[in-house]
């Protein structure tokens, strides 16, 4: 049951709404005010909300709003007062009441409110920048309460939410709140843009009321936008960016000092400013992460200032990241208030850093952000800013801006997709290699290491960048950085990237191989020791396989005829000839059935190792002609025939293929036999020829010591039938390789 007196007020409003062209506005105001106040009182025994929703009240409220024709240039104060009270009725009618929300939606009440808000948005000048939109107090009350109604109608009710999304209500609300409450405007425009009432001078009370209305409207606006968020789509696009950037400016120097603002109002406005700032940063981040057009638009703005109507969005974001800081006025606020906002401020800056990194990571932005036309600043403005941050913050002992290093290194790493660009980064005048080397310090924060190592991995991928990086002693710094130490195992991705650097830099560069395998003179473990330990303790196939590929490249480089004879070369070859290395190579072969390239790399590396004369300087390439003076290759034989650990042993290699061998315990040898028998093009002729060459090296006459004679005999017993069949086969590379292997066996 409802209260009869309340029902009478509703009936009065319904009757007044019948005069659609010009109802009695003072009577509307009076009845609506009393009804709105009554609806605020909740009595468990009297359900006014449900009873009134069943009447013609929802339709009457809509009719009154439409007849008011709210317009800031025409609507008089009496009419605005009535509209304000009608909006209050609507807000209280649907508060926590889904049935009434649906009835108001059916009566087009929320849709009519959106039209009112659109009318206010139409008043915003195109070149408004961050100036206040002048509105009188009655209009501010109508605008604020309109947003409040939409908030009440939306909370937890999808039907209204979906309709408002289709009407782009969030965009309208964002535009309006950005004009009515530009964050920080009170600091420089304490009474500019505020409209006096009845042509009277603004009193301090008027100023305070207007700022309270504007800041309150902002709070409700952001809450409504939050309620309208939909995981399946974005409420905003690139057009929202110029509205989201101005709130950052309040936290940039120089900071204005307000005048004529009371302590209480200052606290209210500082809070409202920060809430706007936080919401804006959150939206920028989500747009940059989720909307490709936004990422493209932010990048275009670097070259074309008109992209965002004169607001240089990406530049302003980077300026805030660089110079933005807590506002000095926070010092006078309570400690708890400050601490909470300082933490959130730092999170917001991190969100904007992530946005910049995402923009740089958009493939289509490479040609936009990388400017070839700027000869004095290679790469252009964006690249120069990132380079400057790295160079200015490279001294970790004096720098406190790890965030700049993270932003710059991750962004540059994302941007480097062309070898020519990588070459520019490591060449004069940029020459970034030594700067990155200096940051690779054991004491560096893990986030900094992540950024620097990621950038170096992109650079090392470019062949032309490897020599400059080697000259910058990147391998030495990487080895000393402790990134391969067990204390860094929590950052597995960073370790994989660091392995990638070593893999690329040791490919064809003997100096990097020496730095990786040999000690710097102290007792610290070498890079070889560290990656071996990492490979052995890791449970991740990527770490094990990529770590082992570093050994492959080191072996290929050291055994290459292009590497001159030297004491360092001899020492490095001795260092890499470890039992653990041969076992790791065998495991690479055993676990890589799906990756013919990895299998082949392991085969070639083991064959080269089998050529090494246990401390001598035998250095021929793997060819069909063996080196007869090489001593036994016991460790290679052991590595091939030793059962693989559980992680590396394939689940019966080739069991899914008709022609696959039936093997016992998983061994690298079983995988090699499968390679020779496997049908189809997966393992190319070159790979099979390398298997025959490896078999020839391992079983060559005098290659294995007498103590291994039984193992060698078993090995030859398994392998010989395949060699003999291939040697009798059709002339070609495989026939030559198999025949050569048998010849090396002395048969």
N, C-alpha and C positions, 0 to 999 in steps of 0.2 A: 504494500500500500504506500501511496505517496501522500505528502502533505497537501491538503486542499488549498491552502494559501499559496503554496508554490505553484500548484496547478493553475490557479487563477492568474498568476503572473505570466505563465506560459501562454494561456489563452489570450491574454491582453496583447502579448507580442505577436501572436498569430493573427489577431484581428488587425493590428497596426500594419502588418506586412501586406495586407490586402490593398492598401493604397500604394500600389507599386511605384507610381511616379514620384510621389512626394509625401511620405508618411509624416506624422507629427513627430519630429525628431526629438524634441524634449521629452515627450511621453515615452518614445522608444528608449531613450537613455535611462529614464527613471525606472521603467519596468525591467530593462535588461540588467541594470546595475543591481537591483534587488534580487533578481533571479540568479545572477552569477554569484552573488554573495551567499544566497541560500544553498546553492549547489556545492559550495565549498565545505559545508557542514555535513559530515558523514555520520549518519545514525543507523546502527544495524537493524533497527526496527522500522525505519522509514526509507524506502528505496526510491527517492525522487528521480534518480538518473534513469532507471529502467522505465518508470511510468512516463516520463516526459519524452523519452526516445520513441515511444509508440505513438505519440501525437503528431501533429503537423509541425512541431517546433523545428526539426532539422530543415524542412523546406522553407519555413518562415525566415530562419536565420539567413539562408542563402538569398532569398528574395530581398531582404533588407540591405545586405551587402551590395547586391547588384544595383539597387535603386540609389544607393549612396554615391555611386560613381566617384570613388576616391581619386582625387587629383590634387596634388600639392599646390597647383596654381588657382584652383577654383573652389575646392571644398572648404566650407566655412567651419569654424571651431565647433559650432553646435552639432553639425552633422558628424564631424570627426569624433566628438565625445560619444555620440550614440553608437558609431561603428566600433569604437574601442570597447564599449560595454557588451555589444553583441558578440564580439570576438571572445570576450571573457566567458560568456555563456557557452559558446561552442567549446572552448578549452576545457571548462569544468564538466560539460556534458559527456565528453569522451574520455575523461581522465580514468585510466584503468578500466575501461568498459568497451570490450570488443564489439558487442552488439551495436552500441551507439556509434562506434567508429564506422561500422558498415553502413548504418543508416545515414550518417552524415556524408559518407562517400557517395551513396546512392542519390542523395539530394544535391550533390556537386558542391558541397560546402568547401572541402579542401581545394578543389580545382579553382573555385572563385577566389580563394585567398592567394593562390599562386598568381592569378591575374593581377591582384592588387600589388603584390610584390614586384611583378614585372613592370607595372606602372612606375614604381619608384626607381627601378633599374634604368628605365628609359630616360630618367632625369640626369643620369650620370654623364658628364661631358666626355667626349672621346679622348681628350687630352688632359683628363683630370689628374693624372700622375698619382700622387699620394695625398692630395688635398682633400679636406673634409667636404662631404656633400652637405650643403646647408639644408636643414630641415627643422621645422618648429617642433616644440615639445609635443603638441597633439599628434603630429604626423609620426614622430619618433615612437610614441606610445602605440599607434596603430601598427607600424612596421614591426616593432618588437613583439607585440602580442600576436600578430599574424604568424610569425615564426614559432611562437610558443604553441599556438593551436596545432600547427603541423607537427611539432614535436610530440605533443600529447596524442595526436591521432595516429602516429606512426609506431610508437614504442611497442614492439612485440606483435605488430599486426601487419602481415605481409600484403594484404589487399591494398591498403592505403600506400604502403611503401612502394609497391610496384607501380601504382598509378603516378605517384610523385616522381619516380625515376623516369617514367615515360614522358612526363612534362618537363624534364630537366630542371626540377625544382632545386637540386643541389647547386647547379651552376648559377641559377638566379640568386639563391641565398648567398653564395660565395661572393658574387659581384656586389651585392648590396652591403654585406657586412664589411667588405674591403673599402667601400666608399664611406660608410657611416662610422666605422671605427678603424681607421688605418693605425696599425700598431705604432705607438710612439708619437703620434701626431700631437698629443697633449703637451709634449715636451717643448714643442716649437710653435704650436698653434693653440695655446690654452683657451683663447676665446675667438679665434678666427674661424669663420664658417659656422659659428653658433648663431642661431636666429633668435633675436629678442622677441618677446611677446608684446603684441599691440604697440609696436614701434617705440617701446620703452627701452632705455639703456639696460644692458645685461647686469643683473645683480650677481654677487657671489653665489647666492642661492640658486639662481638660474643656471649659472655655469656648472655648478656641482650637479644639479639635477640632469642637465643635458649629458654630461660625461657619464653619469651613472646609467642613464638610459642607453647610451651608445655602447658602453662596455657590457651592460647586461644583454643587449641585443646580440653582441658578438658571442657571448657565452652560449646563448640559446642557439645561435646559428651553427656553431661548431658541434654542439650536441646533436642537432638535427642532421647535419651532414654525416656524423658518425652513425646515427641510426639508419640512414639511407644507404650505407655502404653495402655492396653486394659482391660476394666472392666471385661470382660468375662474370662480372663485367666491371669496367671502371666508370665511375661517375663523371670523370673529367678527362680532358684531352690536353693537347698542347696549348690551347687558348687559355687555360687556367694558369699557366706558368707566370705571366706577368703579375698576377694577383697574389701568388704565393711567395715571390721573392722580396717585396718591400718589407715584410716583418723582420727580415734579417738585418736590415740597415740600423735598427735601433741599437744593435750590439757592436757597432763599428765606431771607431773614433772619427772625429771628435764628438764627445757626448754633450748634449745640451742639458742645461740646468733649468728646471721649471720654475715659474714664479706664480705666486698667488694660488697655490694648490695646498689644501689642508693635508695633514699627515694621513688621515683616514682615507681620503680620496686617492692620495698618491699610492697607498698600498693596494687599493682596489684596481687602479689603472696599471700598476706594475704587474699585478697578477693577471689581468686581462691581456696585457701585451705578451706576457710569457706564454699564456695558453694559446694565443694566436700563433706565436712563433713555433711552438711545439707542434701544433696541428699542421702548420704549413710545411715544416720539415718532414713530417711523417708522410704527407701527401706527395711531396716532391720525390721522396725515396720510393714510394709505392709506384708512382707513375714512371719513374726511370727504370724500375725493375720490370714492370708489367706491360708497358705500352711502347711499342717500337717507334711510333710516330713522335712520341715525346723525346725519346733518345735522339732521333734524327733532328728534331727541331732544336733541341739544346745545342747540338753541334753546329747546325747552320747559323745559329745566332752569333757564333764566334766570328764568322766572316760577313754576315749580313745583319747589321744592327736593327733593321726594320722587321726582322723575323718576329719579334715580340713587341712590336709597337714602340720601339726605342728602349725597352728594358733589356739590358744585356744580361740575360739570365745566368748563363754558365759562368761568365766572368764574375758576376756578383756572388755566385755560390763560391767560386774559388777565392774571391777576396774575403768572404766571410770565413772560410776555412783557415785562411792565413791570418787575418787580423781580428776576427770576432772574439769577444771576451765578455765575461760577466759585466752587467751594467754597474757603474759606480754607485748608483742609488741603492743597490742591494745591500750595501754596507750598513744602512740604517734600518734594515728589516730584521725581524727575529731570526736567531741563528738556525732554528729548525726549518724555517721557510727558505732561508738561503741554501742550506745544505741540500734540501730536496731538489731545488731548481738548478743548483750547480751540477748535480749528478745528471739531471735530465738534459741540461744544456750540453754537456759532454756527449751524451748519447745522440742528441740531435746533430751535433757536428759530425759524429761518426756516420750517421745516416746520410748526410750530404756527401761525405767522402765516398761512401758506397755508391751514391748516385753518379758522381764524377767517374768512378771506375767503370760503372756500367755503360755510361755514354762512350767512354773510350773503347769498351769492349764490343760495341756494335760494329759489325763488319762493314756496313755501308758508311760508317763515319770515318773510316781510315783516310780516305781521300779528302774529306772535309776538314778534319782536325790537323792533318799533316799538310802544311803549306809549303810548297816547293818554291814559291816566288820570293820568299824573304831570304836574301843572301846573307844579311848580317846576322840573322837568327835562324839558322837551319832548322827546318821543321815547322817554323811559324810560332805564333803566340802561345798556343796550348803546350806544345812541346817545350818551348823555352821556359814556361812557368814550371813545368815538372822538373826540368833539368836544374833550374835555379833552386828549387826546394831541396833537391838532392845535394847539390854542391854546398848550399848554405847550412845544411844540417848534418853533414857527413861526419863531423867531429862529435862523436857520441858523448865525450866527456864534458863538452860545453853546451851541447844542444839539449833542449827539453821538448822538442817538437817531433816526437816519434810519429805523430799523426800525419805530419807533412811528408815524412819519408814513406809511410805506408801508402798514402794517396798517390804520390808521385811514382813510386816504383811499380805499384799495381797498374796504374793507368798507362804508363809507358809500356809495360809488359803486354797489356791488352792491345795496344796500338801497333806494336811491331809485328806486322804480317808480311812485310817485304824485306828481302835481304838487303836491298839498297838502303832502306831506312835504318836497319841495324848497323850497317857500315858507317852511316853518318853519325850515329850515336857514339861509336867508339873511336871516331876519327876527329882530328882537329877541325873546328875550334871547340867542339863539345868534349871529346875524349873522356867519356864518362867511366871508363874501366877503372882507373886508379881510385876514383871517388867511391865506386861500389865496393872495391876491395877494402877500403878503409872502414866501411860500415860492417863488413863481415867480421865482427868481433865476438868473442865468446860471451861477452856481457850484454850484447844487443838483445833487446826484447824479441820474443819469438815472432810477434807480428811483423816487426821490422825485418827479421831474417826471412820470413815468408815472402814479403814484397821484394826484397833485394834478390833473393835466390830465384824467385819466379821471373824477374826481369832478366837476370843473367842466363837463365835457361833459354829464354826467347832469343837473346843475343847469341848464345853459343850455338844455336841451331843454324845460324848463318855462317857459311864457310869463311866468308871474308872477314868476319868479326873474331875468329878464333885466335889468330896471331896477336892482335892487340890485347885480347883478354889474357892470353898467356903471358905477354910482356908485363901486364898489370899484376901478375902473380896471383891470379884468381884461384888456381888450384891450391896454392900454399895457404891462402887465406881461408879457403873453404875447408881444408883439412884441419886448420887450427880453430875453426869456428865452433867445434863440438856438435855440429848438426848431425853427425853420424853416431854420436854418443848415445848410450841408452837413456840418458836424461832427456833426449829430444824425441824419443819414440812416440810421444803423444802427438807429435806433428808429423805424421807419416807422409802426408802430401808434400810437405816441405822437404822431407828426406828424399822422396822420389824425385822431386825437382832438382835437388842437389846432386843426386846420382846422375840425372840427365846432363847436368853441366859437365861433370867429370867424364861422362861417356863421350860427349861431343868434343871437348877440349883435348882428350887423349887420342882422338881419331886423326892420326897423321902428324901430330905435333910431339916430337920427341921430348922437348923441354917439359911439357905438361906431364908426360909419362914419367920422366925422372922425378918431378916434384911429387907425383902421386905415389910412386913405389919406394922412394928413398927417404930416409930420415933427414930432417933439417940439421942434425948435429946433436940434438938432445935425445932424451929417452922417450919422447912422445911417440905414440903409435903413428905409423904412416897412414896415408889414405887407403892404401891396400889393406893394411891391418884393420882399419876401422870399417870399411865396407864388407870385408870378409866376416867380421864379427856381426855386423848388422844383418847380412844375408843369412847367417847361421841361426840368429835368434828370432828373426822375423817369421810371422805366420802368414804373411801376405805374399802371394805369388808375384805381384808386380814388383815388390821390393827385391825379392830373390832373383827374378829374371833380369830386371834392369840393372841391378847391382852386378850380376855376373857378366852382363854385356860390357860393363866398363873393363873387365879383365880381357874380354875378347879384343876390344880396341887397343888396349895397351900391348897385348901380345902381337897383334897385327902390325902395329907401328914399330915395336922394338925389333921384330924379325924382318922388317922390310929392308930391302937393299937401299932404299932412299935414306935410311938412318945411318949416319956415318959411324964408323968404329970409334969407340971412346971408352974410357974407364967407367963413366956413368952408365953407358949402354950395357956394358958387361955386368955391372952391379945390379942394374934394373932387371936384366934378364934372370940373374940369379934369384932376385927377390920374388919375381912372379912365378918361378918354378917351384911352387909349393904344392904339397899333397892336397891341401884344402882347396886350392884353385882348380886343380884337375877334377876333384870331386864335384865342385860347384859347376864346372862346365859339363860334366856328365849328367848332373841333375837338370841343367838347362835343356839338354837334349831329351832327357826322359820325360819332362813335363810339357814339352812344346809340340805335341803331335799336331795340333791345329795350326801351328805357326812354322811353316817351312823355313822361313828366314832365320828364326832363332835356332832351329835344329842345325841348319847349315853353318851358322856362326860358331856354334859349339864344336861341330866337326872340324872346321878349319883351325880353330884355336887349339884343340887337342892335337891335331896333326903337327902344328907348328911346335908345340911344346915337346912332342916326341922327338923332334929334331935336335933339341938342345943337349949338349954333351955334358950335363951335370957339372957345371962350373967352367966349361970351356967357352969358346966363342964361335961355335958353329952357327951360321946365320943364313943358310940358303932358304929361298922361298919354297912353298909347297909346290912341287912340280912333279911330273911323271918320273923324273930322275931323282933318286934318293942320294943322300950323302952317306957314303959307305963307312965313314969314320965315326959316326955318331954312336955313343954308348947306349946301353939298354934303356928302354922306355917303360920301366917297370910300373911307375905310378900311373901312366895312362892306361896300361892294361888293367891295373887294379880298379881304376875309376870306371872303366867300361863294364867290368864284370861284377862289381860290388852291388848287392841289392840296394835299390834306391830307398831313401826314407819315405815314409808314408805319404808326405805331401807331394812328393815328386813322382812317385810311382803311378803310371797311368793304369786305370782299371782294366787290365788285360788289353794292352795296345792292339788296336785293330779288331777288337771283338765284334765291332759293328760292320766289318768288311768281310766279304766272303773269302777273299784271298789272304786274310791276315794270318800271321803266324800264331800258333798256340804256344804261349810262353809260360815259364815258371815264375819265380819271384821277379818283380819288375827290375830290370837293369837297363842302363843306357844302351847296352848291346842289343837288347830286345827291340828297342826303338829303331836302331840302325838296321836291323834285319827287316823290320817292318817297312822302313823306307825303301829298301831294295825290292820288296815284294809288293808294295802298295800299287794298286792299279790307278790309272788316271793321271792327270797333270799336276796334282797337288805338289808332289815332290819332283821337281824338274830333273832333267838329265844331268845338269851340273851338280846338283846335290848328291845324286847317286854316285857320280864319278868321284866326288870328294869322299864319300864313304869308302869306296874301294881304295882310294889313296891312303886314307887313314888306316884301314886294315893292313895295307902293305907296309906302312911305317911301323905299326905296332908289332907285326909278326916278322919283320925283316930278319934276315940271317944275322945272328950276333947282336940283335937289338935288345933282347931281354936276357937278364942274367940267368945263370944256371939254376938258381934257387927258384925261379919262376917257371921252370920247364914244364911241370905238370899243368899249371894254369894256362900256359901258352898252348900246350897240346890240345886242351879242351877248347880253347878259343878257336884254334885253327880247325878243329873238328866241326864246329858249328858253322864256321864261315866258309870253309873250302868249297862245299857244293855250290854255293851261290857264285863264288869267284870263278869256278871252273865252267859253270853254265854260261856265265856272261862272257868268259874268254873264248868260248866256242860259238858265241852268237854272231849276229850281223855286225859287220865292220862299222866302227864308229867310235865316238868318245867313250862309251861305256865298255866296249870291247877292249880298247886300248888301256883304259884304267884298270880293268880287272886283270888283264895280262901282265901289266906292269906290277901289280901287287903280288901276283904269283912269282914273278921273276925276283922281286925283292925277298921273297921267302926262300929263294934258292932253288926253286922248282921250275 
